[in-house]
Amino acid sequence: MNTPRSRWLATLSVALLASCSHAFQPEAVAPKAPAAPSVESLFPPRFGTTDVPQRTPGSIRVATYNIENLFDDVDDPALSDRQEDIDDLKPEGQMDAVALAIRAIDADILCLEEIESRAALDWFMSGRLEDMGYAHIVSIDAGDERGIEQAILSRFPIVDSKNWVQRPLGGVHPEKYGTGRNWHAGKDIVFHRSPLMGVIEIPGAALERDEAYRLRVIAVHHKSGRHSDYWRDREAAGLLEVLTELDAGRDAPPTLILGDFNAEPGAPSVQAYVDHGYTDLFADNPGPDTRWTTHESGRRIDLILANEGARAAADPDSEFVFGTPARPSEFSWRELDTFPGYASDHYPVVVDLRPARAANAQAGESP
């Protein structure tokens, strides 16, 4: 039967056989560090764009990327039973593909989600991203039962960092999760994965200005699952409460809240940030929806939200979602868990900030 699905299967079989035969040739040992950014694959990107825009002089590039289960090959004795991580090693080909995407977007500040630990991150970066200039890294245990956390990689000093592990968010978990049993029933609702804050100081010389610029970034990874709306709502309210406490008695610094929200822009958990004065920097982008899709499911759930200070610095038309090879729509992740060129089920989301825009706007000048 010559259906699209059968054609995909035939193509995949040929590709896997070719890659395996190549792997058994002793002289064909691929270097860990990719020579140049590329997204060529038998399964091309279905979402985003592969055309990376040039940045304006005096700008910094900020990105968020859920790189899907970056686990190393070291067993974590704290994880067992259904959370056991011994078989969760991210395949080498997927890590190489993630590195290619990171090289392609070339962000100055990069927030990552689904990192097992700082040790796993260092292990992944060794030989792949060591020359990218990420001299400043923060990755702190987030309290997740699977052991995953967020990380911030920066070419500029991270002068402060913090998270709020197991912070109570008010209320307890309901008895039911959809129509099934809720494993957390009756327990206090806390951050499932604590947001990670980093305050980054960018030297004026990097921005073609006299003064340094401080940017606060908060990497989030809200609870997943279609029946977890109640939990995401509490997480959003909890983070906004944290920010209110941090900024009490002072003007809030330029701030970006970015990461995997596990909710689309119209969801109450996202609207809570909007109601608090944050702007979805991708909300008004024209063009086909697929260009702005951030997850293989066809949803836009990886977001960059900016408060007034950061929004004023955002470079117009700099936003993009970088597309990487994607599963054919005929297959679910259960049927085709990986393939040559596959990196993650999420895609990098990127924006440029040009602080001179904000300064000029305050002075009444044209940016």
C-alpha positions, 0 to 999 in steps of 0.5 A, spaced: 500 500 500 503 506 497 500 511 503 504 517 505 505 513 512 508 507 508 512 511 504 515 515 510 517 508 513 520 506 507 524 512 507 526 511 514 528 504 514 533 506 508 536 512 512 537 508 519 540 502 515 545 507 512 546 510 518 548 504 521 552 501 516 556 508 516 557 507 524 560 500 523 566 503 519 572 504 523 574 510 519 568 514 519 568 517 526 564 523 526 567 529 531 562 531 536 563 538 535 558 540 528 562 543 523 557 548 521 549 549 523 545 545 518 538 542 519 538 537 513 534 531 514 530 526 511 525 529 515 525 537 514 522 542 519 515 543 519 515 549 523 519 555 524 524 558 519 531 556 518 533 563 515 536 566 521 536 573 521 542 578 522 542 582 528 542 589 529 549 592 531 548 594 539 543 588 540 543 582 544 540 575 542 536 572 547 532 565 546 529 559 550 529 552 548 526 546 551 531 540 549 527 534 551 530 530 556 537 531 557 539 526 561 547 523 562 549 516 563 550 516 570 545 513 574 541 518 579 540 514 586 535 519 588 530 516 582 527 510 582 521 506 580 517 510 575 522 516 575 528 511 574 533 515 570 538 509 568 535 508 561 533 516 560 540 517 556 539 522 551 541 519 544 548 522 541 545 524 535 539 528 538 545 531 542 548 533 536 542 536 533 541 540 539 548 543 538 547 544 531 540 548 533 544 552 538 549 554 534 545 556 528 541 561 533 547 564 536 544 567 542 548 571 547 543 569 553 540 562 552 535 559 557 534 551 557 529 546 559 529 539 561 536 539 564 538 533 568 543 537 572 549 542 571 553 536 571 549 533 565 549 540 562 557 540 562 557 533 559 553 535 553 557 541 552 563 538 552 566 538 545 560 541 542 559 548 545 565 549 548 567 555 543 560 558 544 562 563 549 558 561 554 562 563 560 557 564 565 552 558 567 546 557 572 543 550 573 539 549 580 535 543 582 528 545 581 524 540 585 522 536 580 520 529 581 523 527 575 530 531 576 529 536 571 531 543 571 532 549 567 539 552 566 541 559 563 547 560 559 550 567 558 556 570 555 555 576 560 556 575 567 550 572 571 550 577 577 545 574 581 541 567 581 535 564 585 529 559 585 524 557 589 524 550 590 517 547 593 514 554 594 507 553 597 502 556 592 496 555 596 491 550 596 491 542 595 491 538 589 484 535 587 482 528 588 481 527 580 486 528 575 481 528 569 477 522 570 483 518 573 486 518 580 491 524 582 497 522 584 498 528 588 491 528 591 491 532 598 498 535 598 500 542 598 500 545 591 507 547 590 512 549 584 512 543 580 519 546 577 521 552 580 522 558 576 530 560 575 531 567 575 538 570 573 540 577 573 545 578 567 549 585 566 551 586 559 557 591 559 556 597 555 561 596 550 557 590 547 551 594 546 554 600 543 553 605 549 556 608 555 552 604 561 552 597 562 545 594 562 542 589 567 536 584 564 533 579 569 531 573 565 526 568 569 526 561 565 520 557 567 517 550 565 510 550 568 507 543 569 505 539 563 498 535 562 491 537 559 488 536 566 494 540 570 491 547 568 489 548 575 497 547 577 499 552 571 494 557 574 497 557 581 504 557 578 503 563 574 500 566 580 506 564 585 511 567 580 507 574 580 507 574 587 515 572 587 516 578 582 511 583 587 516 581 593 522 582 589 520 589 586 517 592 592 519 599 593 522 600 587 521 600 579 522 593 576 528 592 572 527 590 564 525 583 565 523 577 561 519 571 563 521 565 558 520 558 557 516 552 556 509 554 559 505 548 557 499 552 555 498 557 549 497 564 549 489 564 551 490 560 557 488 563 564 495 561 566 499 566 560 493 571 561 495 572 568 502 575 566 499 579 561 494 582 566 500 583 570 503 588 565 507 583 561 507 582 553 507 576 549 513 579 544 510 574 538 503 576 539 502 580 533 507 577 528 504 576 521 504 570 517 502 563 517 501 560 524 506 554 522 512 559 522 510 561 530 509 554 532 514 552 537 512 544 539 511 538 534 504 538 536 502 544 532 501 549 538 505 555 541 507 553 548 514 556 548 513 564 550 517 570 551 514 575 555 516 582 557 515 587 562 515 594 560 522 595 560 524 589 556 519 590 551 521 597 550 528 594 548 525 589 543 528 589 536 522 590 532 521 584 527 527 580 530 523 574 533 523 568 530 522 560 531 528 556 529 525 550 525 529 543 526 527 536 523 520 534 525 516 527 525 512 527 519 505 528 522 503 521 520 507 519 526 506 520 534 512 520 538 510 513 541 511 510 534 517 514 532 521 516 538 527 518 534 530 519 527 536 522 524 537 529 525 531 529 530 533 534 536 527 535 540 519 536 540 520 543 542 524 549 537 528 555 539 524 561 540 528 567 539 528 575 540 533 581 540 534 586 545 537 593 543 537 597 549 538 603 546 531 603 543 529 604 550 534 609 552 532 613 545 524 612 547 525 615 554 529 621 551 523 622 545 528 620 540 527 616 534 530 609 535 
